[in-house]
Amino acid sequence: MTETNPSRQAALFLQLLLGLQQGGMMALGKLMNPMTRQIDKNLDAARDTIDTLAALEARTRGNLEPDEARVLQQVLTELRMNYLDEVKKAGGTPAPESGA
């Protein structure tokens, strides 16, 4: 793509964030997996999704539009809170966040 279209790039970035959020929520057992039609829980995969989003936040800091930064922050907060809730339910200790 030789020509940059900021609104298309913003839409694609938001689509990426929401896709990661959906994957994280499936890994937390909060959403049904549309492929298997089952609700599965994989806290390690959820943690990886959170760490990926945290890395995106760190690597894009200062380069996002306010709406993009807000959505990224909301997605991270929602996943982190749900992750902590699921870890508590499982009687475990949350894994430390990787240094992103």
Backbone as JSON Lines, residues from 0, in Angstrom:
{"i":0,"aa":"M","n":[0.84,-1.17,0.0],"ca":[0.0,0.0,0.0],"c":[0.89,1.23,0.0]}
{"i":1,"aa":"T","n":[0.87,1.97,-1.06],"ca":[1.75,3.12,-1.17],"c":[1.16,4.36,-0.55]}
{"i":2,"aa":"E","n":[-0.15,4.48,-0.55],"ca":[-0.82,5.66,0.0],"c":[-1.34,5.34,1.4]}
{"i":3,"aa":"T","n":[-1.1,6.21,2.34],"ca":[-1.59,5.96,3.69],"c":[-2.94,6.63,3.87]}
{"i":4,"aa":"N","n":[-3.84,5.91,4.46],"ca":[-5.18,6.41,4.75],"c":[-5.38,6.32,6.26]}
{"i":5,"aa":"P","n":[-5.25,7.45,6.97],"ca":[-5.32,7.41,8.43],"c":[-6.6,6.8,8.98]}
{"i":6,"aa":"S","n":[-7.75,7.08,8.36],"ca":[-8.99,6.52,8.91],"c":[-9.03,5.01,8.72]}
{"i":7,"aa":"R","n":[-8.5,4.51,7.61],"ca":[-8.44,3.05,7.4],"c":[-7.47,2.42,8.4]}
{"i":8,"aa":"Q","n":[-6.32,3.07,8.59],"ca":[-5.35,2.55,9.56],"c":[-5.94,2.52,10.96]}
{"i":9,"aa":"A","n":[-6.66,3.56,11.34],"ca":[-7.3,3.6,12.66],"c":[-8.31,2.47,12.78]}
{"i":10,"aa":"A","n":[-9.11,2.27,11.74],"ca":[-10.13,1.21,11.77],"c":[-9.47,-0.16,11.88]}
{"i":11,"aa":"L","n":[-8.37,-0.37,11.16],"ca":[-7.67,-1.66,11.23],"c":[-7.04,-1.87,12.61]}
{"i":12,"aa":"F","n":[-6.5,-0.8,13.18],"ca":[-5.91,-0.9,14.52],"c":[-6.97,-1.26,15.55]}
{"i":13,"aa":"L","n":[-8.12,-0.59,15.46],"ca":[-9.21,-0.88,16.39],"c":[-9.73,-2.31,16.18]}
{"i":14,"aa":"Q","n":[-9.77,-2.75,14.94],"ca":[-10.19,-4.13,14.65],"c":[-9.21,-5.12,15.29]}
{"i":15,"aa":"L","n":[-7.92,-4.82,15.22],"ca":[-6.91,-5.67,15.85],"c":[-7.13,-5.72,17.36]}
{"i":16,"aa":"L","n":[-7.34,-4.56,17.98],"ca":[-7.55,-4.51,19.43],"c":[-8.78,-5.32,19.83]}
{"i":17,"aa":"L","n":[-9.87,-5.14,19.1],"ca":[-11.11,-5.83,19.45],"c":[-11.0,-7.34,19.2]}
{"i":18,"aa":"G","n":[-10.24,-7.73,18.18],"ca":[-10.0,-9.15,17.94],"c":[-9.2,-9.78,19.08]}
{"i":19,"aa":"L","n":[-8.17,-9.06,19.54],"ca":[-7.38,-9.56,20.68],"c":[-8.24,-9.61,21.94]}
{"i":20,"aa":"Q","n":[-9.09,-8.6,22.12],"ca":[-9.98,-8.6,23.28],"c":[-10.9,-9.82,23.24]}
{"i":21,"aa":"Q","n":[-11.47,-10.09,22.09],"ca":[-12.38,-11.23,21.96],"c":[-11.64,-12.54,22.25]}
{"i":22,"aa":"G","n":[-10.43,-12.68,21.73],"ca":[-9.63,-13.88,22.01],"c":[-9.32,-14.01,23.49]}
{"i":23,"aa":"G","n":[-9.01,-12.87,24.12],"ca":[-8.73,-12.89,25.56],"c":[-9.95,-13.28,26.37]}
{"i":24,"aa":"M","n":[-11.1,-12.75,25.99],"ca":[-12.33,-13.07,26.71],"c":[-12.71,-14.55,26.51]}
{"i":25,"aa":"M","n":[-12.43,-15.09,25.33],"ca":[-12.68,-16.53,25.12],"c":[-11.74,-17.35,26.02]}
{"i":26,"aa":"A","n":[-10.46,-16.93,26.09],"ca":[-9.49,-17.65,26.93],"c":[-9.86,-17.57,28.4]}
{"i":27,"aa":"L","n":[-10.55,-16.51,28.79],"ca":[-10.99,-16.37,30.18],"c":[-12.29,-17.12,30.46]}
{"i":28,"aa":"G","n":[-12.86,-17.73,29.42],"ca":[-14.11,-18.46,29.6],"c":[-15.32,-17.55,29.67]}
{"i":29,"aa":"K","n":[-15.19,-16.32,29.2],"ca":[-16.29,-15.35,29.25],"c":[-17.11,-15.36,27.96]}
{"i":30,"aa":"L","n":[-16.53,-15.87,26.88],"ca":[-17.22,-15.95,25.6],"c":[-17.08,-17.36,25.04]}
{"i":31,"aa":"M","n":[-18.09,-17.76,24.28],"ca":[-18.04,-19.07,23.63],"c":[-17.1,-18.98,22.42]}
{"i":32,"aa":"N","n":[-16.32,-20.03,22.23],"ca":[-15.48,-20.14,21.05],"c":[-16.4,-20.46,19.87]}
{"i":33,"aa":"P","n":[-16.46,-19.58,18.85],"ca":[-17.38,-19.81,17.75],"c":[-17.01,-21.03,16.9]}
{"i":34,"aa":"M","n":[-15.77,-21.46,16.96],"ca":[-15.34,-22.63,16.18],"c":[-15.79,-23.94,16.84]}
{"i":35,"aa":"T","n":[-15.62,-24.02,18.15],"ca":[-15.94,-25.26,18.87],"c":[-17.32,-25.22,19.5]}
{"i":36,"aa":"R","n":[-17.91,-24.02,19.58],"ca":[-19.19,-23.81,20.26],"c":[-19.12,-24.25,21.73]}
{"i":37,"aa":"Q","n":[-17.96,-24.11,22.31],"ca":[-17.73,-24.46,23.71],"c":[-17.16,-23.25,24.43]}
{"i":38,"aa":"I","n":[-17.32,-23.26,25.74],"ca":[-16.67,-22.25,26.57],"c":[-15.49,-22.94,27.24]}
{"i":39,"aa":"D","n":[-14.32,-22.51,26.86],"ca":[-13.08,-23.08,27.38],"c":[-12.35,-22.01,28.16]}
{"i":40,"aa":"K","n":[-11.55,-22.43,29.11],"ca":[-10.77,-21.48,29.89],"c":[-9.3,-21.86,29.78]}
{"i":41,"aa":"N","n":[-8.46,-20.89,29.42],"ca":[-7.02,-21.09,29.32],"c":[-6.38,-19.8,29.83]}
{"i":42,"aa":"L","n":[-6.09,-19.78,31.13],"ca":[-5.57,-18.56,31.75],"c":[-4.19,-18.18,31.22]}
{"i":43,"aa":"D","n":[-3.39,-19.17,30.8],"ca":[-2.08,-18.86,30.21],"c":[-2.25,-18.1,28.9]}
{"i":44,"aa":"A","n":[-3.19,-18.55,28.08],"ca":[-3.46,-17.86,26.81],"c":[-4.01,-16.46,27.07]}
{"i":45,"aa":"A","n":[-4.85,-16.32,28.08],"ca":[-5.39,-15.01,28.43],"c":[-4.26,-14.07,28.87]}
{"i":46,"aa":"R","n":[-3.34,-14.59,29.67],"ca":[-2.19,-13.79,30.13],"c":[-1.34,-13.37,28.93]}
{"i":47,"aa":"D","n":[-1.15,-14.28,27.97],"ca":[-0.37,-13.95,26.77],"c":[-1.05,-12.82,25.98]}
{"i":48,"aa":"T","n":[-2.37,-12.86,25.9],"ca":[-3.11,-11.82,25.19],"c":[-2.94,-10.48,25.9]}
{"i":49,"aa":"I","n":[-3.04,-10.49,27.22],"ca":[-2.86,-9.26,28.0],"c":[-1.44,-8.73,27.8]}
{"i":50,"aa":"D","n":[-0.46,-9.61,27.83],"ca":[0.94,-9.18,27.63],"c":[1.16,-8.62,26.23]}
{"i":51,"aa":"T","n":[0.49,-9.21,25.23],"ca":[0.59,-8.71,23.86],"c":[0.02,-7.31,23.76]}
{"i":52,"aa":"L","n":[-1.14,-7.1,24.37],"ca":[-1.75,-5.77,24.36],"c":[-0.9,-4.75,25.13]}
{"i":53,"aa":"A","n":[-0.3,-5.19,26.23],"ca":[0.58,-4.3,27.0],"c":[1.81,-3.91,26.16]}
{"i":54,"aa":"A","n":[2.33,-4.87,25.38],"ca":[3.46,-4.58,24.51],"c":[3.05,-3.59,23.42]}
{"i":55,"aa":"L","n":[1.86,-3.78,22.86],"ca":[1.35,-2.83,21.86],"c":[1.22,-1.44,22.46]}
{"i":56,"aa":"E","n":[0.72,-1.38,23.69],"ca":[0.58,-0.09,24.36],"c":[1.94,0.59,24.53]}
{"i":57,"aa":"A","n":[2.92,-0.18,24.98],"ca":[4.25,0.38,25.21],"c":[4.91,0.83,23.9]}
{"i":58,"aa":"R","n":[4.76,0.02,22.85],"ca":[5.42,0.3,21.58],"c":[4.75,1.41,20.78]}
{"i":59,"aa":"T","n":[3.47,1.68,21.06],"ca":[2.76,2.7,20.3],"c":[2.53,3.98,21.1]}
{"i":60,"aa":"R","n":[3.0,3.99,22.33],"ca":[2.77,5.16,23.2],"c":[3.25,6.43,22.52]}
{"i":61,"aa":"G","n":[2.37,7.44,22.49],"ca":[2.7,8.71,21.86],"c":[2.41,8.75,20.38]}
{"i":62,"aa":"N","n":[2.02,7.63,19.79],"ca":[1.75,7.58,18.36],"c":[0.3,7.29,18.04]}
{"i":63,"aa":"L","n":[-0.54,7.2,19.05],"ca":[-1.94,6.86,18.82],"c":[-2.82,8.11,18.92]}
{"i":64,"aa":"E","n":[-3.93,8.07,18.18],"ca":[-4.95,9.09,18.34],"c":[-5.6,8.88,19.72]}
{"i":65,"aa":"P","n":[-6.17,9.92,20.3],"ca":[-6.78,9.77,21.63],"c":[-7.8,8.64,21.71]}
{"i":66,"aa":"D","n":[-8.63,8.48,20.69],"ca":[-9.63,7.4,20.71],"c":[-8.97,6.02,20.69]}
{"i":67,"aa":"E","n":[-7.9,5.89,19.91],"ca":[-7.18,4.6,19.85],"c":[-6.57,4.27,21.21]}
{"i":68,"aa":"A","n":[-5.93,5.26,21.82],"ca":[-5.31,5.05,23.13],"c":[-6.36,4.7,24.18]}
{"i":69,"aa":"R","n":[-7.52,5.36,24.1],"ca":[-8.6,5.11,25.06],"c":[-9.13,3.68,24.91]}
{"i":70,"aa":"V","n":[-9.36,3.24,23.68],"ca":[-9.86,1.89,23.46],"c":[-8.83,0.86,23.93]}
{"i":71,"aa":"L","n":[-7.57,1.09,23.62],"ca":[-6.51,0.17,24.06],"c":[-6.5,0.08,25.58]}
{"i":72,"aa":"Q","n":[-6.6,1.22,26.25],"ca":[-6.61,1.24,27.72],"c":[-7.83,0.51,28.28]}
{"i":73,"aa":"Q","n":[-8.99,0.73,27.65],"ca":[-10.23,0.06,28.1],"c":[-10.12,-1.45,27.93]}
{"i":74,"aa":"V","n":[-9.61,-1.89,26.8],"ca":[-9.47,-3.32,26.53],"c":[-8.53,-3.95,27.55]}
{"i":75,"aa":"L","n":[-7.4,-3.3,27.78],"ca":[-6.43,-3.82,28.76],"c":[-7.04,-3.89,30.16]}
{"i":76,"aa":"T","n":[-7.72,-2.84,30.57],"ca":[-8.32,-2.82,31.9],"c":[-9.36,-3.92,32.06]}
{"i":77,"aa":"E","n":[-10.22,-4.07,31.05],"ca":[-11.26,-5.1,31.12],"c":[-10.64,-6.5,31.2]}
{"i":78,"aa":"L","n":[-9.66,-6.76,30.37],"ca":[-9.04,-8.09,30.39],"c":[-8.29,-8.33,31.7]}
{"i":79,"aa":"R","n":[-7.58,-7.33,32.18],"ca":[-6.83,-7.5,33.44],"c":[-7.77,-7.78,34.61]}
{"i":80,"aa":"M","n":[-8.87,-7.04,34.68],"ca":[-9.81,-7.24,35.79],"c":[-10.46,-8.62,35.72]}
{"i":81,"aa":"N","n":[-10.85,-9.03,34.52],"ca":[-11.45,-10.35,34.36],"c":[-10.43,-11.46,34.63]}
{"i":82,"aa":"Y","n":[-9.19,-11.24,34.24],"ca":[-8.13,-12.22,34.5],"c":[-7.94,-12.4,36.01]}
{"i":83,"aa":"L","n":[-7.84,-11.29,36.73],"ca":[-7.67,-11.37,38.19],"c":[-8.84,-12.09,38.83]}
{"i":84,"aa":"D","n":[-10.05,-11.81,38.36],"ca":[-11.25,-12.46,38.87],"c":[-11.17,-13.97,38.66]}
{"i":85,"aa":"E","n":[-10.77,-14.39,37.47],"ca":[-10.69,-15.83,37.17],"c":[-9.57,-16.51,37.96]}
{"i":86,"aa":"V","n":[-8.46,-15.83,38.15],"ca":[-7.36,-16.4,38.94],"c":[-7.81,-16.59,40.39]}
{"i":87,"aa":"K","n":[-8.53,-15.6,40.92],"ca":[-9.04,-15.72,42.29],"c":[-10.01,-16.89,42.41]}
{"i":88,"aa":"K","n":[-10.89,-17.04,41.41],"ca":[-11.84,-18.16,41.41],"c":[-11.11,-19.49,41.4]}
{"i":89,"aa":"A","n":[-9.99,-19.54,40.69],"ca":[-9.22,-20.78,40.58],"c":[-8.33,-20.99,41.81]}
{"i":90,"aa":"G","n":[-8.29,-19.99,42.69],"ca":[-7.48,-20.13,43.91],"c":[-5.99,-19.99,43.67]}
{"i":91,"aa":"G","n":[-5.62,-19.32,42.58],"ca":[-4.2,-19.17,42.25],"c":[-3.71,-17.77,42.51]}
{"i":92,"aa":"T","n":[-2.47,-17.56,42.12],"ca":[-1.82,-16.26,42.21],"c":[-1.6,-15.76,40.8]}
{"i":93,"aa":"P","n":[-1.95,-14.5,40.5],"ca":[-1.76,-13.98,39.15],"c":[-0.29,-14.02,38.73]}
{"i":94,"aa":"A","n":[-0.07,-14.36,37.48],"ca":[1.3,-14.33,36.94],"c":[1.72,-12.87,36.81]}
{"i":95,"aa":"P","n":[2.99,-12.57,37.1],"ca":[3.44,-11.19,36.95],"c":[3.4,-10.8,35.49]}
{"i":96,"aa":"E","n":[3.1,-9.54,35.24],"ca":[3.05,-9.05,33.87],"c":[4.47,-9.0,33.33]}
{"i":97,"aa":"S","n":[4.63,-9.45,32.09],"ca":[5.97,-9.42,31.49],"c":[6.38,-7.97,31.29]}
{"i":98,"aa":"G","n":[7.66,-7.73,31.32],"ca":[8.18,-6.37,31.16],"c":[8.05,-5.9,29.73]}
{"i":99,"aa":"A","n":[6.91,-5.36,29.39],"ca":[6.68,-4.88,28.01],"c":[7.13,-3.45,27.87]}
